[in-house]
Amino acid sequence: MTTKYILITGATDGIGKVAAKAMAKQGHAVIIHGRNQNKAQKVCEEIKAETGNDKVDNITGDLFSFDEVKRMAEDFKQKYDRLDVLVNNAGAIFSKERELTKEGLEKTMALNVFSPLLLTELLLDVLAKSPSGRIINTSSGTHKIAKKPDFNNLQFENNYSSSRAYASSKLYTIWITRHWSAELKRRGLKNITANVLHPGAVATRFGQDNDKGFINNMVFKLALPFMSTPEKGAATTVYLATSQEVENVTGKFFGNMKEEKAQDKYYSIENEIKIWDYCQKVISPYLNN
Ligand SMILES: NC(=O)c1ccc[n+]([C@@H]2O[C@H](COP(=O)([O-])OP(=O)(O)OC[C@H]3O[C@@H](n4cnc5c(N)ncnc54)[C@H](OP(=O)(O)O)[C@@H]3O)[C@@H](O)[C@H]2O)c1
């Protein structure tokens, strides 16, 4: 097996942590991302001890902040001159009231869509050095309940609800990944693939800590015992990151370690481009300067 250099975001808890451990167990060099230095360090030591793999490292950055995403990409490049797999795993659903990041962006879109796109852009040069680079984005089955995109309201200034913002962010993640797969070819980066997955409904801290309104809070609590384990949830992430089977596969949507059909009710190439262009405009001040 060739050792891959794998950076996984949101690997201090839940699906990301379990996926990081599984990939370290396979002998890969795994760089765990977290927003809290102590927690990231602790998880890193725990995974090293459990797997006996000392090529496990950690990196920190709050993905609510583009400044931190940029600093984190620079930190990565100072330490590593190669990246084989970028797993954009960190993501969350937020509370019933619309909240903004310090940079004035709606939090769900900032964490689930804009920051992964910015991080990917900033790490493309190191991914390009890999003989076969992989970008893996994380969507969700809830993309299926996303409402028709309102291109004048992509950060939910009107009609915000936590579930609406979350479902939309995960639908756009699929469209952005598709766009990446063509865009990488256009940029001459034929050695890099981009795929997107949903992990299923997984019992993690996801959605447990914030107030999404009485009904949503109850649904999240009551569903917990029926959800799958983080190990099962992480399986598709690990598969897309490490399996030879998907070496040349790009632009596809996966669940349960196989290709699935995404809900394409609102999909068109025009809509994909509109979302891509909008997100690129949002992150543009942080590119190349
Ligand atoms: N669980 C599910 O049922 C489910 C279903 C479909 C899709 N997903 C998706 O799967 C991915 C992982 O979810 P999970 O269930 O593992 O969630 P989780 O247990 O809540 O873990 C989320 C991870 O993201 C990190 N994170 C959150 N906000 C961050 C920020 N602002 N900056 C940097 N890191 C941040 C967390 O860091 P801390 O440790 O510091 O909190 C944690 O490591 C997400 O994209 C989620 O949308 C989950």
The ligand as an ORCA input file, in Angstrom:
! r2SCAN-3c Opt
* xyz 0 1
  N     -24.319     12.737     12.099
  C     -25.168     12.616     11.074
  O     -26.239     11.987     11.171
  C     -24.853     13.248      9.746
  C     -25.747     12.990      8.677
  C     -25.465     13.556      7.421
  C     -24.344     14.327      7.251
  N     -23.508     14.556      8.307
  C     -22.327     15.402      8.056
  O     -21.168     14.695      8.456
  C     -20.162     15.623      8.879
  C     -19.645     15.233     10.246
  O     -20.738     15.256     11.159
  P     -20.671     14.588     12.613
  O     -21.966     13.885     12.801
  O     -19.418     13.840     12.797
  O     -20.686     15.909     13.524
  P     -20.005     16.181     14.959
  O     -19.932     14.938     15.749
  O     -20.771     17.349     15.495
  O     -18.514     16.630     14.572
  C     -18.309     17.804     13.842
  C     -16.839     18.111     13.720
  O     -16.720     19.378     13.037
  C     -15.990     20.278     13.864
  N     -16.447     21.660     13.728
  C     -17.686     22.149     13.979
  N     -17.693     23.484     13.790
  C     -16.446     23.850     13.438
  C     -15.821     25.077     13.137
  N     -16.469     26.234     13.166
  N     -14.511     25.076     12.802
  C     -13.816     23.924     12.782
  N     -14.349     22.725     13.074
  C     -15.648     22.691     13.389
  C     -16.225     19.777     15.285
  O     -15.212     20.295     16.149
  P     -15.367     20.263     17.770
  O     -14.874     18.909     18.168
  O     -14.486     21.375     18.211
  O     -16.809     20.504     18.077
  C     -16.157     18.272     15.075
  O     -14.821     17.850     14.957
  C     -20.827     17.004      8.823
  O     -20.498     17.638      7.620
  C     -22.307     16.694      8.865
  O     -23.076     17.712      8.258
  C     -23.732     14.037      9.546
*
